[in-house]
Amino acid sequence: MDEAERHLSTAEMERSLLAALCASALDPQTHAEILERLAVHTYANPDHKVIFGALLKMPRASAQHIRETLSARLTLLGFPDIDVEPIFELAPPSPERIRTLLHQLSR
C-alpha cells in the first residue's frame, strides 16, 4: 500500500466501495461483505448513505441497470441533487483493495 492509499479519507473509501457495488464483476461473498460493513457504517458523506440505501433495493442488478436507474431512484427517494457520476467514474477496486478498504473502515 502506498502513502496516498494510507491517507484516503473516509468519504473516498466509501465512494470506492460504492463503486464496487455498482460493478457487476463482484463475487457474491465480497458483495455481501461490503453490504454488511456499509450497513452499520457511520457515513462521512451523507449522500453516500442515501446511495447505499438505493443500491440495497437493487440486489444483484447489473452494472448497466444500476447506471441507468440509480439517479432516477434517488430522485424518487427525494434526493434529485445527488450526483452519482463520481461513483461511476471510479474504476471498481480489486478484491484485495476491497478487503483493505473494509479493514480501514473498521478502525
Biopython code that builds the backbone (N, CA, C, O; Angstrom):
import numpy as np
from Bio.PDB.StructureBuilder import StructureBuilder

atoms = [
    (1, "MET", "N", (0.847, -1.169, 0.000)),
    (1, "MET", "CA", (0.000, 0.000, 0.000)),
    (1, "MET", "C", (0.896, 1.237, 0.000)),
    (1, "MET", "O", (1.800, 1.339, 0.829)),
    (2, "ASP", "N", (0.660, 2.178, -0.916)),
    (2, "ASP", "CA", (1.498, 3.363, -0.949)),
    (2, "ASP", "C", (0.961, 4.431, 0.002)),
    (2, "ASP", "O", (-0.110, 4.274, 0.590)),
    (3, "GLU", "N", (1.710, 5.506, 0.142)),
    (3, "GLU", "CA", (1.379, 6.563, 1.105)),
    (3, "GLU", "C", (0.018, 7.193, 0.804)),
    (3, "GLU", "O", (-0.743, 7.480, 1.729)),
    (4, "ALA", "N", (-0.296, 7.409, -0.456)),
    (4, "ALA", "CA", (-1.579, 8.020, -0.814)),
    (4, "ALA", "C", (-2.749, 7.146, -0.391)),
    (4, "ALA", "O", (-3.764, 7.653, 0.087)),
    (5, "GLU", "N", (-2.614, 5.836, -0.562)),
    (5, "GLU", "CA", (-3.692, 4.928, -0.176)),
    (5, "GLU", "C", (-3.899, 4.920, 1.334)),
    (5, "GLU", "O", (-5.022, 4.735, 1.805)),
    (6, "ARG", "N", (-2.832, 5.118, 2.092)),
    (6, "ARG", "CA", (-2.942, 5.117, 3.547)),
    (6, "ARG", "C", (-3.721, 6.309, 4.054)),
    (6, "ARG", "O", (-4.292, 6.263, 5.143)),
    (7, "HIS", "N", (-3.752, 7.378, 3.277)),
    (7, "HIS", "CA", (-4.372, 8.613, 3.731)),
    (7, "HIS", "C", (-5.671, 8.944, 2.993)),
    (7, "HIS", "O", (-6.058, 10.108, 2.900)),
    (8, "LEU", "N", (-6.322, 7.940, 2.485)),
    (8, "LEU", "CA", (-7.633, 8.173, 1.877)),
    (8, "LEU", "C", (-8.601, 8.636, 2.952)),
    (8, "LEU", "O", (-8.586, 8.137, 4.077)),
    (9, "SER", "N", (-9.427, 9.578, 2.600)),
    (9, "SER", "CA", (-10.449, 10.000, 3.556)),
    (9, "SER", "C", (-11.525, 8.924, 3.638)),
    (9, "SER", "O", (-11.637, 8.071, 2.757)),
    (10, "THR", "N", (-12.297, 8.978, 4.687)),
    (10, "THR", "CA", (-13.393, 8.027, 4.850)),
    (10, "THR", "C", (-14.367, 8.152, 3.682)),
    (10, "THR", "O", (-14.865, 7.146, 3.177)),
    (11, "ALA", "N", (-14.637, 9.377, 3.256)),
    (11, "ALA", "CA", (-15.553, 9.577, 2.129)),
    (11, "ALA", "C", (-15.012, 8.938, 0.851)),
    (11, "ALA", "O", (-15.784, 8.398, 0.058)),
    (12, "GLU", "N", (-13.703, 8.993, 0.643)),
    (12, "GLU", "CA", (-13.104, 8.365, -0.540)),
    (12, "GLU", "C", (-13.205, 6.840, -0.461)),
    (12, "GLU", "O", (-13.433, 6.169, -1.467)),
    (13, "MET", "N", (-13.033, 6.311, 0.736)),
    (13, "MET", "CA", (-13.180, 4.861, 0.908)),
    (13, "MET", "C", (-14.625, 4.446, 0.644)),
    (13, "MET", "O", (-14.876, 3.437, -0.014)),
    (14, "GLU", "N", (-15.570, 5.228, 1.158)),
    (14, "GLU", "CA", (-16.987, 4.947, 0.915)),
    (14, "GLU", "C", (-17.272, 4.940, -0.587)),
    (14, "GLU", "O", (-17.940, 4.045, -1.105)),
    (15, "ARG", "N", (-16.755, 5.949, -1.265)),
    (15, "ARG", "CA", (-17.010, 6.069, -2.712)),
    (15, "ARG", "C", (-16.436, 4.870, -3.461)),
    (15, "ARG", "O", (-17.074, 4.363, -4.383)),
    (16, "SER", "N", (-15.266, 4.416, -3.088)),
    (16, "SER", "CA", (-14.660, 3.244, -3.739)),
    (16, "SER", "C", (-15.497, 1.989, -3.508)),
    (16, "SER", "O", (-15.685, 1.190, -4.426)),
    (17, "LEU", "N", (-15.993, 1.815, -2.303)),
    (17, "LEU", "CA", (-16.812, 0.634, -2.015)),
    (17, "LEU", "C", (-18.163, 0.707, -2.722)),
    (17, "LEU", "O", (-18.689, -0.316, -3.160)),
    (18, "LEU", "N", (-18.723, 1.902, -2.837)),
    (18, "LEU", "CA", (-19.968, 2.046, -3.603)),
    (18, "LEU", "C", (-19.717, 1.760, -5.080)),
    (18, "LEU", "O", (-20.560, 1.166, -5.752)),
    (19, "ALA", "N", (-18.558, 2.183, -5.585)),
    (19, "ALA", "CA", (-18.205, 1.869, -6.980)),
    (19, "ALA", "C", (-18.129, 0.362, -7.174)),
    (19, "ALA", "O", (-18.550, -0.159, -8.207)),
    (20, "ALA", "N", (-17.590, -0.338, -6.180)),
    (20, "ALA", "CA", (-17.528, -1.802, -6.262)),
    (20, "ALA", "C", (-18.924, -2.403, -6.306)),
    (20, "ALA", "O", (-19.171, -3.339, -7.067)),
    (21, "LEU", "N", (-19.846, -1.873, -5.494)),
    (21, "LEU", "CA", (-21.222, -2.395, -5.506)),
    (21, "LEU", "C", (-21.922, -2.140, -6.835)),
    (21, "LEU", "O", (-22.838, -2.872, -7.209)),
    (22, "CYS", "N", (-21.496, -1.112, -7.539)),
    (22, "CYS", "CA", (-22.106, -0.783, -8.831)),
    (22, "CYS", "C", (-21.528, -1.606, -9.974)),
    (22, "CYS", "O", (-22.029, -1.540, -11.097)),
    (23, "ALA", "N", (-20.490, -2.375, -9.706)),
    (23, "ALA", "CA", (-19.851, -3.194, -10.733)),
    (23, "ALA", "C", (-20.451, -4.594, -10.724)),
    (23, "ALA", "O", (-20.709, -5.151, -9.657)),
    (24, "SER", "N", (-20.669, -5.150, -11.872)),
    (24, "SER", "CA", (-21.290, -6.476, -11.949)),
    (24, "SER", "C", (-20.297, -7.609, -11.756)),
    (24, "SER", "O", (-20.705, -8.760, -11.601)),
    (25, "ALA", "N", (-18.997, -7.312, -11.763)),
    (25, "ALA", "CA", (-17.989, -8.362, -11.688)),
    (25, "ALA", "C", (-17.657, -8.782, -10.254)),
    (25, "ALA", "O", (-16.709, -9.535, -10.036)),
    (26, "LEU", "N", (-18.411, -8.313, -9.300)),
    (26, "LEU", "CA", (-18.147, -8.593, -7.897)),
    (26, "LEU", "C", (-18.675, -9.974, -7.519)),
    (26, "LEU", "O", (-19.819, -10.312, -7.823)),
    (27, "ASP", "N", (-17.836, -10.769, -6.856)),
    (27, "ASP", "CA", (-18.293, -12.094, -6.446)),
    (27, "ASP", "C", (-19.285, -11.960, -5.282)),
    (27, "ASP", "O", (-19.221, -10.988, -4.530)),
    (28, "PRO", "N", (-20.197, -12.923, -5.128)),
    (28, "PRO", "CA", (-21.253, -12.818, -4.107)),
    (28, "PRO", "C", (-20.735, -12.635, -2.678)),
    (28, "PRO", "O", (-21.331, -11.889, -1.901)),
    (29, "GLN", "N", (-19.644, -13.298, -2.325)),
    (29, "GLN", "CA", (-19.129, -13.175, -0.958)),
    (29, "GLN", "C", (-18.615, -11.758, -0.690)),
    (29, "GLN", "O", (-18.907, -11.175, 0.354)),
    (30, "THR", "N", (-17.856, -11.214, -1.626)),
    (30, "THR", "CA", (-17.335, -9.853, -1.462)),
    (30, "THR", "C", (-18.479, -8.853, -1.446)),
    (30, "THR", "O", (-18.475, -7.906, -0.660)),
    (31, "HIS", "N", (-19.452, -9.067, -2.312)),
    (31, "HIS", "CA", (-20.637, -8.203, -2.350)),
    (31, "HIS", "C", (-21.314, -8.201, -0.978)),
    (31, "HIS", "O", (-21.662, -7.142, -0.456)),
    (32, "ALA", "N", (-21.498, -9.371, -0.408)),
    (32, "ALA", "CA", (-22.150, -9.494, 0.903)),
    (32, "ALA", "C", (-21.321, -8.822, 1.996)),
    (32, "ALA", "O", (-21.878, -8.186, 2.891)),
    (33, "GLU", "N", (-19.997, -8.958, 1.929)),
    (33, "GLU", "CA", (-19.126, -8.331, 2.927)),
    (33, "GLU", "C", (-19.239, -6.808, 2.882)),
    (33, "GLU", "O", (-19.283, -6.151, 3.922)),
    (34, "ILE", "N", (-19.287, -6.260, 1.681)),
    (34, "ILE", "CA", (-19.421, -4.804, 1.538)),
    (34, "ILE", "C", (-20.773, -4.362, 2.101)),
    (34, "ILE", "O", (-20.849, -3.392, 2.856)),
    (35, "LEU", "N", (-21.835, -5.076, 1.732)),
    (35, "LEU", "CA", (-23.165, -4.719, 2.229)),
    (35, "LEU", "C", (-23.213, -4.753, 3.751)),
    (35, "LEU", "O", (-23.750, -3.847, 4.388)),
    (36, "GLU", "N", (-22.648, -5.801, 4.319)),
    (36, "GLU", "CA", (-22.663, -5.962, 5.776)),
    (36, "GLU", "C", (-21.923, -4.815, 6.463)),
    (36, "GLU", "O", (-22.401, -4.264, 7.454)),
    (37, "ARG", "N", (-20.769, -4.467, 5.935)),
    (37, "ARG", "CA", (-19.963, -3.413, 6.561)),
    (37, "ARG", "C", (-20.596, -2.039, 6.393)),
    (37, "ARG", "O", (-20.655, -1.258, 7.342)),
    (38, "LEU", "N", (-21.071, -1.743, 5.178)),
    (38, "LEU", "CA", (-21.653, -0.421, 4.942)),
    (38, "LEU", "C", (-23.003, -0.240, 5.628)),
    (38, "LEU", "O", (-23.421, 0.889, 5.883)),
    (39, "ALA", "N", (-23.683, -1.336, 5.928)),
    (39, "ALA", "CA", (-24.982, -1.248, 6.604)),
    (39, "ALA", "C", (-24.850, -0.670, 8.013)),
    (39, "ALA", "O", (-25.786, -0.045, 8.510)),
    (40, "VAL", "N", (-23.716, -0.869, 8.652)),
    (40, "VAL", "CA", (-23.520, -0.381, 10.023)),
    (40, "VAL", "C", (-22.534, 0.792, 10.093)),
    (40, "VAL", "O", (-22.214, 1.280, 11.177)),
    (41, "HIS", "N", (-22.073, 1.225, 8.960)),
    (41, "HIS", "CA", (-21.073, 2.290, 8.875)),
    (41, "HIS", "C", (-21.701, 3.652, 9.158)),
    (41, "HIS", "O", (-22.829, 3.921, 8.747)),
    (42, "THR", "N", (-20.963, 4.508, 9.863)),
    (42, "THR", "CA", (-21.355, 5.905, 10.036)),
    (42, "THR", "C", (-20.689, 6.687, 8.900)),
    (42, "THR", "O", (-19.468, 6.837, 8.860)),
    (43, "TYR", "N", (-21.503, 7.169, 7.999)),
    (43, "TYR", "CA", (-21.005, 7.768, 6.763)),
    (43, "TYR", "C", (-20.418, 9.157, 6.968)),
    (43, "TYR", "O", (-20.981, 9.985, 7.685)),
    (44, "ALA", "N", (-19.285, 9.398, 6.332)),
    (44, "ALA", "CA", (-18.674, 10.723, 6.322)),
    (44, "ALA", "C", (-19.431, 11.631, 5.349)),
    (44, "ALA", "O", (-19.543, 12.837, 5.566)),
    (45, "ASN", "N", (-19.944, 11.031, 4.281)),
    (45, "ASN", "CA", (-20.694, 11.777, 3.275)),
    (45, "ASN", "C", (-22.144, 11.291, 3.310)),
    (45, "ASN", "O", (-22.415, 10.146, 2.950)),
    (46, "PRO", "N", (-23.074, 12.141, 3.737)),
    (46, "PRO", "CA", (-24.473, 11.705, 3.833)),
    (46, "PRO", "C", (-25.068, 11.230, 2.498)),
    (46, "PRO", "O", (-25.956, 10.378, 2.481)),
    (47, "ASP", "N", (-24.583, 11.779, 1.394)),
    (47, "ASP", "CA", (-25.057, 11.325, 0.084)),
    (47, "ASP", "C", (-24.721, 9.855, -0.134)),
    (47, "ASP", "O", (-25.496, 9.122, -0.749)),
    (48, "HIS", "N", (-23.577, 9.427, 0.367)),
    (48, "HIS", "CA", (-23.177, 8.025, 0.210)),
    (48, "HIS", "C", (-24.139, 7.096, 0.938)),
    (48, "HIS", "O", (-24.409, 5.991, 0.468)),
    (49, "LYS", "N", (-24.654, 7.532, 2.071)),
    (49, "LYS", "CA", (-25.622, 6.715, 2.815)),
    (49, "LYS", "C", (-26.907, 6.549, 2.004)),
    (49, "LYS", "O", (-27.483, 5.462, 1.963)),
    (50, "VAL", "N", (-27.348, 7.614, 1.370)),
    (50, "VAL", "CA", (-28.560, 7.569, 0.542)),
    (50, "VAL", "C", (-28.329, 6.667, -0.668)),
    (50, "VAL", "O", (-29.195, 5.868, -1.023)),
    (51, "ILE", "N", (-27.173, 6.793, -1.295)),
    (51, "ILE", "CA", (-26.844, 5.949, -2.446)),
    (51, "ILE", "C", (-26.817, 4.482, -2.028)),
    (51, "ILE", "O", (-27.349, 3.622, -2.730)),
    (52, "PHE", "N", (-26.203, 4.200, -0.893)),
    (52, "PHE", "CA", (-26.164, 2.826, -0.392)),
    (52, "PHE", "C", (-27.588, 2.294, -0.185)),
    (52, "PHE", "O", (-27.886, 1.158, -0.554)),
    (53, "GLY", "N", (-28.456, 3.105, 0.397)),
    (53, "GLY", "CA", (-29.847, 2.686, 0.600)),
    (53, "GLY", "C", (-30.541, 2.351, -0.712)),
    (53, "GLY", "O", (-31.303, 1.387, -0.788)),
    (54, "ALA", "N", (-30.279, 3.146, -1.743)),
    (54, "ALA", "CA", (-30.877, 2.866, -3.056)),
    (54, "ALA", "C", (-30.304, 1.583, -3.654)),
    (54, "ALA", "O", (-31.033, 0.803, -4.267)),
    (55, "LEU", "N", (-28.997, 1.362, -3.476)),
    (55, "LEU", "CA", (-28.380, 0.143, -4.007)),
    (55, "LEU", "C", (-28.904, -1.105, -3.300)),
    (55, "LEU", "O", (-29.002, -2.171, -3.908)),
    (56, "LEU", "N", (-29.235, -0.975, -2.031)),
    (56, "LEU", "CA", (-29.809, -2.118, -1.300)),
    (56, "LEU", "C", (-31.117, -2.601, -1.922)),
    (56, "LEU", "O", (-31.471, -3.775, -1.816)),
    (57, "LYS", "N", (-31.825, -1.686, -2.569)),
    (57, "LYS", "CA", (-33.096, -2.036, -3.194)),
    (57, "LYS", "C", (-32.926, -2.601, -4.598)),
    (57, "LYS", "O", (-33.905, -2.885, -5.288)),
    (58, "MET", "N", (-31.665, -2.760, -5.014)),
    (58, "MET", "CA", (-31.365, -3.322, -6.331)),
    (58, "MET", "C", (-30.421, -4.514, -6.173)),
    (58, "MET", "O", (-29.324, -4.507, -6.732)),
    (59, "PRO", "N", (-30.830, -5.530, -5.426)),
    (59, "PRO", "CA", (-29.902, -6.636, -5.173)),
    (59, "PRO", "C", (-29.487, -7.330, -6.470)),
    (59, "PRO", "O", (-30.314, -7.771, -7.269)),
    (60, "ARG", "N", (-28.178, -7.405, -6.638)),
    (60, "ARG", "CA", (-27.573, -8.116, -7.770)),
    (60, "ARG", "C", (-28.024, -7.604, -9.144)),
    (60, "ARG", "O", (-28.060, -8.361, -10.114)),
    (61, "ALA", "N", (-28.362, -6.332, -9.214)),
    (61, "ALA", "CA", (-28.681, -5.727, -10.511)),
    (61, "ALA", "C", (-27.390, -5.620, -11.327)),
    (61, "ALA", "O", (-26.298, -5.534, -10.766)),
    (62, "SER", "N", (-27.525, -5.626, -12.631)),
    (62, "SER", "CA", (-26.346, -5.487, -13.488)),
    (62, "SER", "C", (-25.791, -4.067, -13.372)),
    (62, "SER", "O", (-26.500, -3.131, -13.003)),
    (63, "ALA", "N", (-24.513, -3.936, -13.695)),
    (63, "ALA", "CA", (-23.876, -2.625, -13.661)),
    (63, "ALA", "C", (-24.598, -1.655, -14.598)),
    (63, "ALA", "O", (-24.770, -0.481, -14.273)),
    (64, "GLN", "N", (-25.010, -2.143, -15.734)),
    (64, "GLN", "CA", (-25.724, -1.292, -16.692)),
    (64, "GLN", "C", (-27.059, -0.820, -16.108)),
    (64, "GLN", "O", (-27.413, 0.352, -16.239)),
    (65, "HIS", "N", (-27.790, -1.718, -15.473)),
    (65, "HIS", "CA", (-29.080, -1.353, -14.871)),
    (65, "HIS", "C", (-28.877, -0.317, -13.759)),
    (65, "HIS", "O", (-29.638, 0.645, -13.655)),
    (66, "ILE", "N", (-27.864, -0.518, -12.943)),
    (66, "ILE", "CA", (-27.587, 0.440, -11.872)),
    (66, "ILE", "C", (-27.267, 1.804, -12.463)),
    (66, "ILE", "O", (-27.802, 2.819, -12.018)),
    (67, "ARG", "N", (-26.398, 1.828, -13.462)),
    (67, "ARG", "CA", (-26.025, 3.099, -14.095)),
    (67, "ARG", "C", (-27.248, 3.800, -14.705)),
    (67, "ARG", "O", (-27.379, 5.021, -14.622)),
    (68, "GLU", "N", (-28.124, 3.022, -15.309)),
    (68, "GLU", "CA", (-29.291, 3.602, -15.982)),
    (68, "GLU", "C", (-30.375, 4.063, -15.009)),
    (68, "GLU", "O", (-31.156, 4.952, -15.349)),
    (69, "THR", "N", (-30.444, 3.489, -13.816)),
    (69, "THR", "CA", (-31.591, 3.774, -12.942)),
    (69, "THR", "C", (-31.272, 4.430, -11.603)),
    (69, "THR", "O", (-32.186, 4.912, -10.933)),
    (70, "LEU", "N", (-30.012, 4.464, -11.196)),
    (70, "LEU", "CA", (-29.703, 4.958, -9.855)),
    (70, "LEU", "C", (-30.136, 6.403, -9.648)),
    (70, "LEU", "O", (-30.740, 6.714, -8.621)),
    (71, "SER", "N", (-29.851, 7.280, -10.575)),
    (71, "SER", "CA", (-30.249, 8.688, -10.429)),
    (71, "SER", "C", (-31.757, 8.828, -10.309)),
    (71, "SER", "O", (-32.243, 9.609, -9.491)),
    (72, "ALA", "N", (-32.499, 8.082, -11.111)),
    (72, "ALA", "CA", (-33.961, 8.143, -11.045)),
    (72, "ALA", "C", (-34.464, 7.621, -9.699)),
    (72, "ALA", "O", (-35.395, 8.184, -9.124)),
    (73, "ARG", "N", (-33.859, 6.561, -9.202)),
    (73, "ARG", "CA", (-34.250, 6.026, -7.889)),
    (73, "ARG", "C", (-33.992, 7.042, -6.782)),
    (73, "ARG", "O", (-34.807, 7.201, -5.873)),
    (74, "LEU", "N", (-32.863, 7.723, -6.863)),
    (74, "LEU", "CA", (-32.560, 8.744, -5.864)),
    (74, "LEU", "C", (-33.557, 9.896, -5.928)),
    (74, "LEU", "O", (-33.952, 10.441, -4.897)),
    (75, "THR", "N", (-33.958, 10.262, -7.128)),
    (75, "THR", "CA", (-34.964, 11.310, -7.292)),
    (75, "THR", "C", (-36.283, 10.878, -6.667)),
    (75, "THR", "O", (-36.923, 11.665, -5.970)),
    (76, "LEU", "N", (-36.693, 9.644, -6.906)),
    (76, "LEU", "CA", (-37.933, 9.133, -6.308)),
    (76, "LEU", "C", (-37.864, 9.093, -4.783)),
    (76, "LEU", "O", (-38.884, 9.226, -4.107)),
    (77, "LEU", "N", (-36.674, 8.912, -4.254)),
    (77, "LEU", "CA", (-36.492, 8.907, -2.806)),
    (77, "LEU", "C", (-36.440, 10.326, -2.220)),
    (77, "LEU", "O", (-36.374, 10.503, -1.003)),
    (78, "GLY", "N", (-36.470, 11.334, -3.107)),
    (78, "GLY", "CA", (-36.455, 12.721, -2.650)),
    (78, "GLY", "C", (-35.087, 13.372, -2.672)),
    (78, "GLY", "O", (-34.879, 14.405, -2.036)),
    (79, "PHE", "N", (-34.151, 12.777, -3.399)),
    (79, "PHE", "CA", (-32.789, 13.299, -3.462)),
    (79, "PHE", "C", (-32.356, 13.521, -4.913)),
    (79, "PHE", "O", (-31.439, 12.852, -5.391)),
    (80, "PRO", "N", (-33.007, 14.455, -5.621)),
    (80, "PRO", "CA", (-32.677, 14.646, -7.041)),
    (80, "PRO", "C", (-31.318, 15.290, -7.284)),
    (80, "PRO", "O", (-30.807, 15.235, -8.402)),
    (81, "ASP", "N", (-30.725, 15.896, -6.264)),
    (81, "ASP", "CA", (-29.474, 16.628, -6.451)),
    (81, "ASP", "C", (-28.217, 15.806, -6.177)),
    (81, "ASP", "O", (-27.106, 16.322, -6.305)),
    (82, "ILE", "N", (-28.372, 14.543, -5.804)),
    (82, "ILE", "CA", (-27.185, 13.729, -5.550)),
    (82, "ILE", "C", (-26.554, 13.343, -6.885)),
    (82, "ILE", "O", (-27.207, 12.776, -7.760)),
    (83, "ASP", "N", (-25.279, 13.662, -7.017)),
    (83, "ASP", "CA", (-24.528, 13.358, -8.235)),
    (83, "ASP", "C", (-23.861, 11.990, -8.081)),
    (83, "ASP", "O", (-22.981, 11.818, -7.237)),
    (84, "VAL", "N", (-24.273, 11.036, -8.882)),
    (84, "VAL", "CA", (-23.699, 9.686, -8.803)),
    (84, "VAL", "C", (-22.507, 9.488, -9.738)),
    (84, "VAL", "O", (-21.831, 8.461, -9.672)),
    (85, "GLU", "N", (-22.249, 10.451, -10.596)),
    (85, "GLU", "CA", (-21.150, 10.303, -11.556)),
    (85, "GLU", "C", (-19.792, 10.077, -10.901)),
    (85, "GLU", "O", (-18.998, 9.301, -11.433)),
    (86, "PRO", "N", (-19.483, 10.721, -9.765)),
    (86, "PRO", "CA", (-18.181, 10.436, -9.147)),
    (86, "PRO", "C", (-17.998, 8.959, -8.778)),
    (86, "PRO", "O", (-16.872, 8.464, -8.739)),
    (87, "ILE", "N", (-19.083, 8.271, -8.513)),
    (87, "ILE", "CA", (-19.000, 6.835, -8.210)),
    (87, "ILE", "C", (-18.777, 6.050, -9.496)),
    (87, "ILE", "O", (-17.945, 5.143, -9.537)),
    (88, "PHE", "N", (-19.513, 6.395, -10.538)),
    (88, "PHE", "CA", (-19.385, 5.676, -11.804)),
    (88, "PHE", "C", (-18.057, 5.970, -12.499)),
    (88, "PHE", "O", (-17.592, 5.162, -13.303)),
    (89, "GLU", "N", (-17.445, 7.110, -12.201)),
    (89, "GLU", "CA", (-16.169, 7.468, -12.819)),
    (89, "GLU", "C", (-15.002, 6.654, -12.262)),
    (89, "GLU", "O", (-13.966, 6.518, -12.913)),
    (90, "LEU", "N", (-15.174, 6.122, -11.068)),
    (90, "LEU", "CA", (-14.107, 5.325, -10.456)),
    (90, "LEU", "C", (-14.053, 3.929, -11.050)),
    (90, "LEU", "O", (-15.084, 3.319, -11.334)),
    (91, "ALA", "N", (-12.864, 3.443, -11.229)),
    (91, "ALA", "CA", (-12.717, 2.030, -11.596)),
    (91, "ALA", "C", (-12.991, 1.225, -10.331)),
    (91, "ALA", "O", (-12.472, 1.564, -9.268)),
    (92, "PRO", "N", (-13.790, 0.172, -10.420)),
    (92, "PRO", "CA", (-14.058, -0.626, -9.219)),
    (92, "PRO", "C", (-12.763, -1.190, -8.649)),
    (92, "PRO", "O", (-11.900, -1.643, -9.401)),
    (93, "PRO", "N", (-12.622, -1.166, -7.336)),
    (93, "PRO", "CA", (-11.394, -1.695, -6.737)),
    (93, "PRO", "C", (-11.304, -3.213, -6.872)),
    (93, "PRO", "O", (-12.315, -3.902, -7.011)),
    (94, "SER", "N", (-10.085, -3.709, -6.827)),
    (94, "SER", "CA", (-9.855, -5.155, -6.877)),
    (94, "SER", "C", (-10.351, -5.792, -5.579)),
    (94, "SER", "O", (-10.541, -5.095, -4.582)),
    (95, "PRO", "N", (-10.561, -7.106, -5.582)),
    (95, "PRO", "CA", (-10.970, -7.773, -4.335)),
    (95, "PRO", "C", (-9.989, -7.534, -3.182)),
    (95, "PRO", "O", (-10.411, -7.364, -2.038)),
    (96, "GLU", "N", (-8.693, -7.520, -3.474)),
    (96, "GLU", "CA", (-7.699, -7.250, -2.431)),
    (96, "GLU", "C", (-7.856, -5.831, -1.889)),
    (96, "GLU", "O", (-7.792, -5.606, -0.680)),
    (97, "ARG", "N", (-8.059, -4.890, -2.789)),
    (97, "ARG", "CA", (-8.252, -3.490, -2.380)),
    (97, "ARG", "C", (-9.534, -3.345, -1.566)),
    (97, "ARG", "O", (-9.569, -2.590, -0.594)),
    (98, "ILE", "N", (-10.573, -4.053, -1.951)),
    (98, "ILE", "CA", (-11.836, -4.006, -1.207)),
    (98, "ILE", "C", (-11.599, -4.470, 0.230)),
    (98, "ILE", "O", (-12.074, -3.835, 1.172)),
    (99, "ARG", "N", (-10.873, -5.564, 0.402)),
    (99, "ARG", "CA", (-10.595, -6.059, 1.754)),
    (99, "ARG", "C", (-9.828, -5.018, 2.579)),
    (99, "ARG", "O", (-10.095, -4.833, 3.766)),
    (100, "THR", "N", (-8.884, -4.350, 1.939)),
    (100, "THR", "CA", (-8.126, -3.290, 2.626)),
    (100, "THR", "C", (-9.051, -2.148, 3.034)),
    (100, "THR", "O", (-8.974, -1.652, 4.159)),
    (101, "LEU", "N", (-9.918, -1.736, 2.127)),
    (101, "LEU", "CA", (-10.839, -0.653, 2.424)),
    (101, "LEU", "C", (-11.788, -1.024, 3.561)),
    (101, "LEU", "O", (-12.049, -0.214, 4.450)),
    (102, "LEU", "N", (-12.299, -2.250, 3.525)),
    (102, "LEU", "CA", (-13.196, -2.698, 4.597)),
    (102, "LEU", "C", (-12.473, -2.706, 5.934)),
    (102, "LEU", "O", (-13.046, -2.331, 6.957)),
    (103, "HIS", "N", (-11.219, -3.131, 5.924)),
    (103, "HIS", "CA", (-10.428, -3.156, 7.154)),
    (103, "HIS", "C", (-10.194, -1.713, 7.662)),
    (103, "HIS", "O", (-10.288, -1.445, 8.859)),
    (104, "GLN", "N", (-9.894, -0.814, 6.744)),
    (104, "GLN", "CA", (-9.643, 0.569, 7.145)),
    (104, "GLN", "C", (-10.910, 1.227, 7.696)),
    (104, "GLN", "O", (-10.828, 2.032, 8.624)),
    (105, "LEU", "N", (-12.052, 0.903, 7.152)),
    (105, "LEU", "CA", (-13.299, 1.465, 7.665)),
    (105, "LEU", "C", (-13.629, 0.925, 9.052)),
    (105, "LEU", "O", (-14.341, 1.574, 9.818)),
    (106, "SER", "N", (-13.123, -0.241, 9.376)),
    (106, "SER", "CA", (-13.403, -0.860, 10.671)),
    (106, "SER", "C", (-12.677, -0.157, 11.814)),
    (106, "SER", "O", (-13.010, -0.364, 12.981)),
    (107, "ARG", "N", (-11.717, 0.646, 11.496)),
    (107, "ARG", "CA", (-10.937, 1.320, 12.536)),
    (107, "ARG", "C", (-11.692, 2.427, 13.200)),
    (107, "ARG", "O", (-11.163, 3.085, 14.096)),
]
sb = StructureBuilder()
sb.init_structure("model")
sb.init_model(0)
sb.init_chain("A")
sb.init_seg("    ")
for serial, (resi, resn, name, xyz) in enumerate(atoms, 1):
    if name == "N":
        sb.init_residue(resn, " ", resi, " ")
    sb.init_atom(name, np.array(xyz, "f"), 0.0, 1.0, " ", f" {name:<3s}", serial, name[0])
structure = sb.get_structure()
